[in-house]
C-alpha cells in the first residue's frame, strides 16, 4: 500500500467482504437526494401558492438545513452508543415521519406546517448523513476512501437528476395563473407519500441485513468518548467544517434560484420551461460525480478539488457579467463543478481522525447549516437589488474551498492526542 501522496492505482475501492454493505448503504445516497432536491421545486411552487417574497420562500431551505444542523451532534452521540445500523434505522423512521406530515400540512394550508414537516424530514436525513458518509470511507482501504465516497455519492446525484422531472411532473402541475392555492398546495401530497413508503421499505431491508462492524469503528478498551475540543485539534477537520459550510451554502443557494434567475432573464418563461435549466444543472452534477471518481485514480483528491473550485468560481463570474442566456448556462455548468465537493471535503476532513471519526462526521454534517443561511442571504440581496446580484455571494464560497483544497486539507506531520 502506498503511504505517501502518490496514488496507488492498484488499490481496490473496497474489500470483497464489504461489497454488499457498501451497495446497501450506497442506496441511501440515492434515496435522500429526493428529500434535498425537491426543495428546489417547492421554492417557486410555494412562492406562488402562498404569495411569498424571495426571502420568505428561502425559509424552506432554512427549515430543512436547520434540521440537519440540530440533529447532527445528537446523531453522532447516539451512534457512539447504538452503532451505525440502529442509527441508520432511526434516521429512516424519522424521514418517513417527516414525509407523511405533508398530508396534514396540505390539509391545513399553513406554510409554517410545511416548514415543520421539512424540518422533521431533515432531522432524519441528518442521521443518515452522519452514519453513511464515514461508514463508506471505512468499508475498504483508507487510501481510496475519497474515491469510494465520491462513487457512493454519485448515486446521490442520480437521484438529484431524477428529482426535477418528478417535481415538474407531479408538483408543478397547477401553477398556471388563476389556479386555486388549495389545488397547488395539494399536489405535493402524492410524491411525499411515495417517498415515505420508500424510506420504510429500505428500513425493512436494512433491518434484515447484517452490517459488519469494522476494525476502525470499534472503541478502545477504555471506553472513552471523544471530545469536541480534542477532535478540532485536527486542523484538517476544523478547516473542513468551514469548507463544507460554505460549499453547501453555495450549492443550495445556486440550485434554489436557478428557476428564478431564468425567469428574471427571460420574462414570461413558465416554471416548467425554467425547470429544464435545473434539470441540466443536476445532470452536470451527476456527470461530474462519476467523472470525478474516475479522475481520482490519477489526480490527488485535494488537487482535483482545487481545480473544480476554480471552475465554479469562473462560472459564477459568467453568471454575473455575461449577456443573453449565457449567464443561466453558467449556473448550469456550476453543477458539474459542485459535483465532487461535498464527498471530497468530507473525506479529507475526517481522514486520519481514528476514534474521532464519528464526531468529526457529525461536525461536517452540522456544517450543512450553510444551506439554510446562504439562500436566505441571497434572497435578501435579491429583494434589495436583483436576483442576478445575489449570485455574487457564492463567489466567496468558492475562494475558501480552493484554499481548503490547496492548503487547509493537509494533515500535520506530528501526531495529535488520541483517546485514552
DOPAZA-754393 format. One record per residue: x, z, y of N, C-alpha, C in turn; residue in one letter. Coordinates in steps of 0.2 Angstrom, whole numbers, padded with zeros to 4 digits, always signed. Example, Ala and Ser with C-alpha at 12.3 -4.5 7.8 and 13.67 -1.06 7.14 Angstrom:
# DOPAZA-754393
+0066+0039-0028+0062+0039-0022+0066+0039-0016a +0064+0035-0011+0068+0036-0005+0064+0039+0000s 
END
This chain:
# DOPAZA-754393
+0004+0000-0006+0000+0000+0000+0004+0000+0006x +0002-0004+0011+0006-0004+0017+0005+0002+0021x +0010+0005+0024+0009+0011+0028+0011+0010+0036x +0013+0004+0037+0014+0003+0044+0008-0001+0047x +0009-0004+0054+0004-0008+0057+0003-0015+0054x +0008-0017+0049+0007-0023+0046+0001-0023+0041x -0003-0028+0041-0009-0028+0037-0007-0031+0030x -0009-0027+0025-0008-0029+0018-0014-0034+0016x -0013-0040+0015-0019-0044+0014-0022-0044+0007x -0018-0040+0003-0020-0039-0004-0024-0033-0005x -0025-0029+0000-0029-0023-0001-0036-0024-0002x -0039-0022-0007-0046-0024-0008-0051-0020-0003x -0056-0023-0002-0061-0019+0003-0063-0013+0000x -0065-0012-0006-0067-0006-0009-0065-0006-0017x -0065+0000-0020-0063+0000-0027-0070-0001-0031x -0069-0004-0037-0075-0006-0041-0080+0000-0042x -0077+0006-0043-0082+0012-0044-0086+0013-0038x -0084+0011-0032-0088+0012-0026-0093+0006-0024x -0093+0001-0028-0096-0005-0026-0103-0004-0025x -0107-0001-0030-0114+0000-0030-0116+0004-0024x -0113+0010-0023-0115+0014-0017-0113+0011-0011x -0108+0007-0010-0107+0003-0004-0113-0002-0003x -0115-0006-0008-0120-0010-0007-0127-0007-0005x -0128-0001-0008-0134+0003-0006-0134+0005+0001x -0128+0008+0003-0128+0011+0010-0128+0005+0015x -0125-0001+0013-0125-0007+0017-0132-0009+0019x -0137-0008+0014-0144-0010+0015-0147-0006+0021x -0144+0001+0022-0146+0005+0028-0145+0001+0035x -0139-0002+0035-0137-0005+0041-0142-0011+0043x -0144-0014+0038-0149-0020+0039-0156-0016+0041x -0157-0011+0038-0164-0008+0040-0165-0005+0047x -0160-0001+0049-0161+0002+0055-0160-0003+0061x -0158-0009+0060-0157-0014+0065-0164-0015+0068x -0170-0015+0064-0176-0016+0066-0178-0011+0072x -0177-0004+0070-0179+0001+0075-0175+0000+0081x -0169-0002+0081-0165-0003+0088-0167-0009+0092x -0167-0015+0088-0168-0021+0092-0175-0023+0094x -0180-0020+0091-0187-0021+0093-0188-0018+0100x -0184-0013+0102-0184-0011+0109-0184-0016+0114x -0179-0021+0113-0179-0027+0117-0185-0031+0118x -0189-0031+0113-0196-0034+0113-0201-0030+0117x -0200-0023+0115-0205-0018+0118-0205-0018+0126x -0198-0018+0128-0197-0018+0136-0202-0022+0140x -0201-0029+0139-0205-0034+0143-0213-0033+0141x -0214-0031+0134-0221-0031+0132-0224-0025+0136x -0221-0019+0135-0225-0013+0139-0224-0014+0146x -0219-0017+0149-0219-0018+0156-0225-0022+0159x -0228-0027+0155-0234-0030+0157-0240-0026+0155x -0240-0023+0149-0246-0019+0147-0248-0013+0151x -0242-0010+0153-0243-0003+0157-0241-0004+0164x -0240-0010+0166-0238-0012+0173-0232-0007+0176x -0227-0008+0172-0221-0004+0174-0216-0007+0178x -0212-0003+0182-0206-0006+0185-0200-0007+0180x -0195-0010+0182-0189-0011+0178-0186-0004+0176x -0186+0000+0180-0183+0007+0179-0188+0010+0174x -0194+0010+0175-0199+0013+0170-0199+0010+0163x -0198+0004+0163-0198+0000+0156-0191+0002+0153x -0186+0003+0156-0180+0005+0153-0180+0012+0150x -0185+0016+0151-0186+0023+0148-0187+0022+0141x -0189+0016+0138-0189+0015+0131-0182+0016+0128x -0177+0013+0131-0170+0014+0129-0168+0022+0130x -0170+0025+0135-0168+0032+0137-0171+0036+0131x -0177+0035+0129-0180+0039+0124-0177+0038+0117x -0176+0032+0116-0173+0030+0109-0166+0033+0109x -0162+0032+0113-0155+0034+0113-0154+0041+0114x -0159+0044+0118-0158+0051+0119-0159+0055+0112x -0164+0052+0108-0165+0055+0101-0158+0054+0097x -0155+0049+0098-0148+0048+0094-0144+0053+0097x -0143+0054+0103-0139+0059+0106-0140+0066+0103x -0146+0068+0104-0148+0075+0102-0148+0077+0095x -0149+0072+0091-0149+0073+0084-0142+0073+0080x -0137+0070+0084-0131+0068+0081-0127+0074+0078x -0126+0079+0082-0122+0085+0080-0126+0089+0075x -0133+0090+0076-0136+0094+0070-0136+0090+0064x -0136+0083+0064-0135+0079+0058-0128+0080+0055x -0123+0081+0059-0116+0082+0056-0115+0089+0053x -0118+0094+0057-0118+0101+0054-0122+0101+0048x -0128+0098+0047-0132+0098+0041-0128+0095+0035x -0125+0089+0037-0122+0086+0031-0116+0089+0029x -0113+0094+0033-0107+0098+0031-0110+0103+0025x -0116+0104+0025-0119+0109+0020-0123+0106+0015x -0126+0100+0016-0130+0097+0011-0127+0091+0008x -0122+0088+0011-0119+0082+0008-0122+0075+0011x -0119+0070+0010-0121+0063+0013-0128+0061+0010x -0129+0062+0003-0135+0059+0000-0142+0063+0003x -0142+0069+0003-0148+0073+0006-0148+0072+0014x -0143+0071+0017-0143+0069+0024-0146+0063+0025x -0144+0058+0021-0147+0051+0022-0155+0051+0020x -0157+0055+0015-0164+0055+0014-0168+0059+0019x -0165+0064+0022-0168+0067+0028-0169+0062+0034x -0164+0058+0035-0165+0053+0040-0170+0048+0039x -0170+0046+0033-0176+0041+0031-0183+0043+0032x -0184+0050+0030-0190+0053+0031-0192+0054+0038x -0187+0055+0042-0189+0056+0050-0190+0049+0053x -0186+0044+0050-0188+0037+0053-0195+0035+0051x -0197+0036+0045-0204+0034+0043-0209+0038+0047x -0208+0044+0049-0212+0048+0053-0213+0045+0060x -0207+0044+0063-0207+0041+0070-0211+0034+0070x -0210+0030+0065-0213+0023+0065-0221+0024+0064x -0223+0029+0060-0230+0030+0059-0233+0033+0065x -0230+0036+0069-0233+0039+0075-0235+0033+0080x -0233+0027+0079-0235+0022+0083-0243+0020+0083x -0246+0023+0077-0253+0022+0076-0257+0026+0081x -0256+0033+0081-0259+0037+0086-0257+0035+0093x -0251+0033+0094-0249+0031+0101-0253+0025+0104x -0254+0020+0099-0258+0014+0101-0265+0016+0103x -0267+0020+0099-0274+0023+0100-0275+0026+0106x -0270+0030+0108-0271+0034+0114-0270+0030+0121x -0266+0024+0120-0265+0020+0126-0260+0024+0131x -0256+0029+0128-0252+0033+0133-0244+0030+0132x -0241+0028+0137-0234+0026+0137-0230+0031+0135x -0231+0037+0137-0227+0043+0135-0227+0045+0128x -0233+0043+0124-0233+0044+0117-0229+0039+0113x -0229+0033+0116-0224+0028+0113-0217+0031+0114x -0215+0033+0119-0208+0036+0120-0207+0041+0115x -0212+0046+0114-0211+0051+0109-0210+0049+0102x -0214+0044+0100-0213+0041+0094-0206+0037+0093x -0204+0034+0098-0197+0031+0098-0192+0036+0097x -0193+0042+0101-0188+0047+0101-0187+0050+0094x -0193+0051+0090-0193+0054+0083-0189+0049+0079x -0191+0042+0079-0188+0037+0075-0180+0037+0076x -0178+0038+0082-0171+0038+0084-0167+0044+0081x -0171+0050+0081-0168+0055+0078-0166+0054+0071x -0171+0051+0067-0169+0049+0060-0164+0044+0059x -0163+0039+0064-0158+0034+0063-0151+0037+0065x -0151+0042+0069-0145+0046+0071-0142+0049+0064x -0147+0052+0060-0144+0055+0054-0141+0049+0050x -0144+0043+0049-0142+0038+0045-0135+0036+0048x -0134+0035+0055-0128+0033+0058-0122+0038+0056x -0124+0044+0057-0119+0050+0056-0116+0049+0048x -0121+0048+0044-0119+0048+0037-0116+0041+0035x -0119+0036+0036-0117+0029+0033-0111+0027+0036x -0109+0027+0042-0103+0024+0045-0097+0027+0042x -0096+0034+0042-0090+0037+0039-0090+0036+0031x -0096+0036+0028-0096+0035+0021-0093+0028+0019x -0095+0023+0023-0092+0017+0021-0085+0017+0022x -0082+0020+0027-0075+0020+0028-0071+0023+0022x -0074+0028+0019-0070+0032+0014-0072+0029+0007x -0076+0024+0006-0078+0021+0000-0072+0015-0002x -0066+0017-0002-0061+0012-0003-0055+0014+0001x -0050+0010+0001-0043+0011+0004-0044+0012+0011x -0040+0017+0014-0040+0019+0021-0038+0013+0025x -0033+0009+0022-0030+0003+0026-0035-0002+0028x -0040-0003+0024-0045-0008+0025-0052-0005+0028x -0052+0001+0030-0058+0004+0032-0061+0001+0038x -0058-0002+0043-0061-0005+0049-0064-0012+0046x -0061-0015+0042-0064-0022+0039-0070-0020+0035x -0070-0015+0031-0075-0013+0027-0081-0011+0031x -0080-0007+0036-0086-0005+0041-0089-0011+0045x -0084-0016+0047-0087-0022+0050-0091-0026+0045x -0089-0027+0039-0093-0031+0034-0099-0027+0033x -0100-0021+0032-0106-0017+0031-0110-0018+0038x -0107-0018+0043-0111-0018+0050-0114-0025+0051x -0110-0030+0047-0113-0037+0048-0120-0038+0046x -0122-0034+0041-0129-0034+0039-0134-0031+0044x -0131-0027+0048-0135-0024+0053-0136-0030+0058x -0132-0034+0059-0133-0040+0064-0137-0045+0061x -0138-0045+0054-0143-0050+0051-0150-0047+0053x -0151-0041+0053-0157-0038+0055-0158-0039+0062x -0153-0039+0066-0154-0040+0073-0156-0047+0075x -0154-0052+0071-0156-0059+0072-0163-0060+0070x -0165-0056+0064-0172-0057+0062-0177-0054+0066x -0175-0048+0069-0180-0044+0073-0183-0048+0079x -0180-0052+0083-0183-0055+0089-0189-0060+0086x -0188-0063+0080-0193-0068+0078-0199-0064+0076x -0198-0058+0072-0203-0054+0070-0207-0051+0077x -0203-0049+0081-0206-0046+0088-0210-0051+0091x -0207-0057+0092-0211-0063+0095-0217-0065+0092x -0217-0065+0085-0222-0067+0081-0228-0062+0081x -0226-0056+0081-0232-0051+0079-0233-0046+0085x -0228-0046+0090-0230-0041+0096-0231-0045+0102x -0227-0051+0104-0228-0055+0110-0234-0060+0108x -0239-0058+0106-0245-0062+0104-0251-0062+0109x -0251-0057+0113-0256-0056+0118-0254-0055+0125x -0248-0058+0127-0245-0057+0134-0247-0062+0139x -0252-0066+0137-0254-0071+0142-0258-0067+0148x -0258-0070+0154-0262-0067+0159-0269-0066+0158x -0271-0060+0159-0278-0059+0158-0280-0055+0151x -0275-0055+0147-0276-0051+0141-0277-0044+0142x -0281-0040+0138-0283-0033+0139-0277-0029+0137x -0276-0024+0141-0270-0019+0139-0271-0017+0132x -0277-0015+0130-0278-0012+0123-0276-0017+0118x -0277-0024+0119-0275-0029+0114-0268-0029+0114x -0264-0029+0120-0257-0030+0120-0254-0024+0116x -0256-0018+0118-0253-0012+0115-0254-0012+0108x -0259-0013+0105-0261-0013+0098-0257-0018+0093x -0254-0023+0096-0250-0027+0092-0244-0024+0089x -0242-0018+0092-0236-0015+0089-0237-0011+0083x -0243-0010+0081-0245-0006+0075-0243-0009+0069x -0244-0015+0067-0243-0018+0061-0235-0018+0059x -0231-0021+0064-0224-0021+0062-0221-0014+0061x -0223-0009+0065-0220-0002+0064-0223+0001+0057x -0229+0000+0055-0232+0002+0049-0227-0001+0043x -0226-0007+0044-0222-0010+0038-0215-0007+0038x -0212-0006+0044-0205-0003+0045-0205+0004+0041x -0211+0008+0043-0211+0015+0040-0211+0014+0032x -0215+0009+0029-0216+0008+0022-0209+0006+0019x -0205+0002+0023-0198+0000+0020-0194+0006+0020x -0194+0011+0025-0190+0017+0025-0191+0021+0019x -0198+0022+0018-0200+0026+0012-0197+0023+0006x -0198+0016+0005-0196+0013-0001-0188+0014-0002x -0184+0013+0003-0177+0014+0002-0175+0021+0001x -0179+0026+0003-0178+0033+0002-0179+0034-0006x -0184+0031-0009-0185+0032-0016-0179+0029-0020x -0177+0023-0018-0171+0020-0021-0165+0025-0021x -0164+0027-0015-0158+0032-0014-0158+0038-0018x -0164+0041-0018-0166+0047-0022-0164+0046-0029x -0166+0040-0032-0165+0039-0039-0158+0036-0041x -0153+0036-0036-0146+0033-0037-0141+0039-0035x -0136+0039-0040-0131+0044-0039-0126+0041-0034x -0125+0045-0028-0120+0043-0023-0114+0048-0024x -0108+0045-0026-0102+0049-0028-0100+0053-0022x -0097+0059-0023-0093+0062-0018-0086+0059-0019x -0083+0059-0013-0076+0056-0013-0071+0061-0012x -0065+0060-0014-0060+0065-0013-0059+0067-0006x -0060+0062-0001-0059+0064+0006-0065+0067+0009x -0070+0068+0005-0076+0071+0008-0076+0079+0006x -0073+0080+0001-0074+0087-0002-0070+0092+0003x -0073+0098+0004-0070+0103+0008-0064+0106+0005x -0060+0109+0009-0054+0113+0007-0057+0119+0003x -0052+0122-0001-0054+0128-0004-0056+0134+0000x -0053+0134+0006-0055+0140+0011-0062+0139+0014x -0065+0133+0013-0072+0133+0015-0073+0133+0023x -0067+0132+0027-0068+0132+0034-0071+0126+0037x -0075+0127+0042-0079+0122+0045-0075+0120+0051x -0075+0113+0053-0071+0111+0059-0074+0113+0065x -0070+0113+0070-0072+0115+0077-0072+0109+0082x -0076+0108+0087-0076+0103+0091-0069+0103+0095x -0067+0108+0097-0061+0108+0101-0055+0106+0097x -0055+0107+0091-0049+0105+0086-0050+0098+0085x -0056+0095+0084-0057+0088+0082-0055+0084+0088x -0056+0086+0094-0055+0082+0100-0048+0083+0102x -0044+0086+0099-0036+0086+0100-0033+0080+0097x -0037+0076+0093-0035+0069+0090-0037+0065+0096x -0032+0062+0100-0033+0058+0106-0037+0052+0104x -0036+0049+0098-0040+0043+0097-0048+0044+0096x -0049+0050+0094-0056+0052+0094-0059+0053+0101x -0056+0057+0105-0058+0058+0112-0059+0052+0116x -0054+0047+0115-0055+0041+0119-0060+0036+0116x -0060+0037+0109-0065+0033+0106-0072+0034+0107x -0074+0041+0109-0080+0043+0111-0082+0040+0117x -0078+0040+0122-0079+0037+0129-0080+0029+0128x -0076+0026+0124-0076+0019+0122-0083+0017+0119x -0085+0021+0114-0092+0020+0111-0097+0021+0116x -0097+0026+0121-0102+0027+0126-0103+0021+0130x -0097+0018+0133-0098+0013+0137-0100+0006+0134x -0098+0006+0127-0099+0000+0124-0107-0001+0122x -0110+0005+0119-0117+0005+0118-0121+0004+0124x -0119+0007+0130-0122+0006+0136-0122-0002+0138x -0117-0005+0137-0116-0012+0139-0120-0016+0134x -0120-0015+0128-0124-0019+0123-0131-0018+0124x -0134-0012+0125-0141-0011+0126-0143-0014+0132x -0139-0013+0138-0141-0015+0144-0142-0022+0144x -0137-0026+0141-0137-0033+0141-0143-0036+0137x -0144-0033+0131-0150-0035+0127-0156-0034+0130x -0157-0028+0134-0163-0026+0137-0166-0031+0142x -0161-0034+0146-0163-0038+0152-0162-0045+0151x -0160-0047+0145-0159-0055+0144-0166-0058+0146x -0171-0056+0143-0178-0059+0144-0179-0059+0152x -0179-0053+0155-0180-0053+0162-0175-0057+0166x -0169-0058+0164-0164-0062+0168-0166-0070+0167x -0168-0072+0161-0170-0079+0160-0177-0080+0164x -0181-0076+0165-0187-0077+0169-0186-0077+0176x -0181-0073+0178-0179-0072+0185-0175-0079+0187x -0171-0082+0183-0168-0088+0185-0172-0094+0185x -0177-0094+0180-0182-0100+0179-0189-0097+0180x -0192-0096+0186-0198-0093+0186-0204-0097+0183x -0208-0094+0180-0214-0097+0176-0212-0098+0168x -0206-0095+0166-0204-0095+0159-0208-0090+0156x -0211-0092+0150-0215-0087+0146-0211-0082+0142x -0214-0077+0140-0210-0072+0136-0207-0075+0130x -0211-0079+0127-0209-0082+0120-0203-0086+0121x -0203-0090+0127-0198-0095+0128-0191-0091+0130x -0192-0086+0134-0186-0082+0136-0184-0078+0131x -0188-0076+0126-0186-0073+0120-0181-0077+0116x -0181-0083+0116-0177-0088+0112-0169-0086+0114x -0168-0085+0121-0161-0083+0123-0159-0077+0119x -0163-0072+0118-0162-0066+0115-0160-0067+0107x -0164-0072+0105-0163-0074+0098-0156-0077+0097x -0154-0081+0102-0147-0084+0101-0142-0079+0102x -0143-0074+0107-0138-0068+0108-0137-0065+0102x -0142-0063+0098-0141-0059+0092-0138-0064+0086x -0140-0070+0086-0137-0075+0081-0129-0075+0083x -0127-0075+0089-0120-0075+0090-0117-0068+0088x -0121-0063+0089-0118-0056+0087-0117-0056+0079x -0122-0059+0075-0121-0059+0068-0115-0064+0066x -0114-0069+0069-0109-0074+0068-0102-0070+0069x -0102-0067+0075-0096-0063+0077-0094-0057+0072x -0099-0054+0069-0098-0049+0064-0094-0051+0058x -0097-0057+0055-0094-0059+0049-0087-0063+0051x -0087-0066+0056-0080-0069+0058-0075-0063+0059x -0077-0058+0063-0073-0053+0064-0070-0049+0058x -0075-0048+0053-0072-0046+0046-0067-0050+0043x -0068-0057+0044-0063-0061+0041-0056-0061+0045x -0057-0061+0051-0051-0061+0055-0047-0055+0055x -0050-0049+0053-0046-0043+0052-0041-0043+0046x -0042-0048+0042-0037-0049+0037-0030-0051+0039x -0031-0054+0045-0025-0057+0048-0022-0054+0055x -0027-0051+0058-0026-0048+0065-0028-0041+0065x -0023-0037+0067-0025-0029+0068-0031-0028+0071x -0035-0023+0069-0041-0022+0072-0041-0020+0079x -0036-0017+0082-0036-0015+0089-0034-0021+0093x -0030-0025+0091-0029-0031+0094-0035-0036+0095x -0038-0037+0089-0044-0041+0089-0050-0038+0094x -0050-0031+0094-0055-0028+0099-0053-0029+0106x -0047-0029+0108-0045-0031+0115-0046-0038+0116x -0046-0043+0112-0047-0050+0113-0055-0050+0114x -0059-0047+0110-0066-0048+0111-0069-0044+0117x -0065-0039+0119-0067-0035+0126-0066-0040+0132x -0060-0044+0131-0058-0048+0137-0063-0054+0137x -0066-0057+0131-0071-0062+0131-0077-0060+0134x -0079-0054+0132-0086-0051+0135-0085-0050+0143x -0079-0048+0145-0079-0047+0152-0079-0054+0156x -0076-0059+0153-0077-0066+0156-0084-0069+0156x -0087-0067+0151-0094-0070+0150-0099-0066+0155x -0098-0060+0156-0102-0056+0161-0100-0059+0168x -0094-0061+0170-0092-0064+0176-0096-0070+0177x -0096-0074+0171-0100-0080+0172-0107-0079+0173x -0110-0074+0171-0117-0072+0172-0118-0071+0179x -0113-0068+0183-0114-0066+0190-0113-0071+0195x -0109-0076+0193-0107-0081+0198-0109-0088+0197x -0110-0090+0191-0112-0097+0189-0119-0099+0191x -0121-0105+0191-0127-0108+0193-0131-0111+0188x -0137-0113+0189-0141-0116+0184-0143-0111+0178x -0143-0113+0172-0144-0109+0166-0138-0106+0163x -0132-0108+0166-0126-0106+0163-0125-0099+0163x -0128-0095+0168-0127-0088+0168-0131-0085+0162x -0137-0087+0160-0140-0085+0154-0136-0086+0148x -0133-0092+0147-0129-0093+0141-0123-0089+0141x -0120-0087+0147-0115-0082+0147-0117-0075+0144x -0123-0073+0145-0126-0067+0142-0127-0068+0134x -0129-0074+0133-0130-0076+0126-0123-0075+0122x -0118-0078+0125-0111-0078+0122-0108-0071+0121x -0111-0066+0126-0108-0059+0125-0110-0056+0119x -0116-0059+0116-0117-0056+0109-0112-0057+0104x -0109-0063+0104-0103-0064+0100-0097-0059+0101x -0096-0058+0107-0090-0053+0108-0092-0046+0107x -0098-0044+0108-0100-0037+0106-0100-0036+0099x -0100-0041+0095-0101-0040+0088-0096-0035+0084x -0090-0035+0085-0086-0030+0081-0084-0024+0085x -0087-0023+0091-0085-0017+0095-0087-0011+0092x -0094-0010+0090-0096-0003+0088-0092-0001+0081x -0092-0005+0076-0089-0003+0070-0081-0002+0071x -0078-0006+0075-0071-0006+0076-0069+0000+0080x -0073+0002+0085-0072+0008+0089-0073+0014+0084x -0078+0014+0080-0080+0019+0076-0074+0021+0071x -0072+0015+0068-0067+0016+0063-0060+0018+0066x -0058+0016+0071-0052+0018+0075-0053+0025+0077x -0058+0027+0079-0059+0034+0082-0059+0039+0077x -0061+0038+0070-0061+0043+0065-0055+0042+0061x -0051+0037+0062-0046+0036+0057-0041+0042+0057x -0039+0044+0052-0034+0050+0051-0037+0057+0053x -0043+0057+0053-0046+0064+0055-0046+0069+0049x -0046+0066+0043-0046+0071+0037-0053+0075+0037x -0052+0082+0037-0058+0086+0037-0062+0086+0043x -0060+0083+0048-0064+0082+0054-0068+0076+0055x -0068+0072+0049-0072+0065+0049-0079+0066+0051x -0083+0070+0048-0090+0071+0049-0091+0073+0056x -0088+0078+0059-0089+0080+0065-0087+0074+0070x -0081+0071+0069-0079+0065+0073-0085+0060+0073x -0088+0059+0067-0093+0054+0066-0099+0056+0071x -0101+0062+0071-0106+0065+0075-0105+0064+0082x -0099+0065+0084-0097+0064+0092-0098+0057+0093x -0096+0052+0089-0096+0045+0090-0103+0043+0090x -0107+0046+0086-0115+0044+0086-0118+0047+0093x -0116+0053+0095-0118+0055+0101-0117+0051+0107x -0111+0047+0107-0109+0043+0112-0114+0037+0113x -0119+0036+0108-0124+0031+0109-0129+0033+0114x -0128+0039+0117-0132+0040+0123-0131+0035+0129x -0125+0032+0128-0124+0027+0133-0130+0022+0134x -0133+0021+0128-0138+0016+0128-0144+0018+0131x -0145+0025+0133-0150+0027+0137-0149+0027+0144x -0142+0028+0146-0140+0029+0153-0139+0022+0156x -0135+0017+0153-0134+0011+0157-0139+0006+0158x -0144+0006+0153-0150+0002+0155-0154+0004+0161x -0154+0011+0161-0158+0014+0167-0154+0013+0174x -0147+0013+0173-0143+0012+0179-0144+0004+0181x -0144+0000+0176-0146-0007+0178-0152-0008+0180x -0157-0005+0178-0164-0006+0180-0165-0003+0187x -0161+0002+0189-0161+0005+0196-0158+0000+0201x -0152-0003+0199-0149-0008+0203-0153-0014+0204x -0157-0016+0198-0161-0022+0199-0167-0021+0204x -0170-0015+0203-0175-0013+0208-0173-0013+0215x -0167-0011+0216-0164-0011+0223-0162-0018+0226x -0159-0022+0221-0156-0028+0223-0159-0034+0219x -0156-0036+0214-0159-0041+0209-0157-0040+0202x -0160-0042+0197-0158-0042+0190-0151-0045+0189x -0149-0050+0193-0143-0053+0192-0137-0048+0194x -0138-0045+0200-0133-0040+0202-0132-0034+0197x -0137-0033+0193-0137-0027+0189-0132-0028+0183x -0130-0035+0182-0126-0036+0177-0118-0035+0179x -0117-0033+0185-0110-0031+0186-0109-0024+0183x -0114-0020+0181-0112-0014+0178-0108-0014+0171x -0110-0019+0167-0106-0020+0160-0099-0021+0161x -0097-0024+0167-0090-0026+0168-0085-0020+0167x -0087-0015+0170-0083-0009+0170-0082-0006+0163x -0088-0007+0159-0088-0005+0152-0082-0009+0148x -0082-0016+0149-0078-0020+0145-0070-0018+0147x -0069-0016+0153-0062-0015+0155-0060-0008+0151x -0064-0003+0150-0062+0003+0147-0061+0001+0139x -0066-0003+0137-0065-0005+0130-0058-0008+0128x -0056-0012+0133-0050-0016+0132-0044-0011+0132x -0045-0006+0137-0040+0000+0137-0039+0003+0131x -0045+0005+0128-0045+0009+0122-0042+0005+0116x -0044-0001+0116-0041-0006+0110-0033-0006+0111x -0031-0007+0117-0024-0009+0118-0019-0003+0118x -0022+0003+0121-0018+0009+0121-0021+0015+0118x -0028+0017+0120-0031+0023+0118-0032+0024+0111x -0032+0019+0107-0033+0020+0099-0027+0022+0095x -0021+0022+0099-0015+0024+0095-0016+0031+0093x -0014+0032+0087-0013+0039+0084-0006+0042+0086x -0006+0048+0088+0000+0052+0089+0004+0052+0083x +0011+0052+0084+0015+0052+0078+0016+0059+0075x +0015+0064+0079+0016+0071+0077+0009+0073+0074x +0009+0078+0069+0003+0080+0066-0001+0084+0070x -0008+0084+0069-0012+0088+0073-0015+0094+0068x -0016+0100+0071-0018+0105+0067-0024+0104+0062x -0024+0105+0056-0029+0104+0051-0033+0110+0050x -0038+0110+0046-0042+0116+0044-0038+0120+0040x -0039+0127+0040-0035+0132+0036-0038+0132+0029x 
END
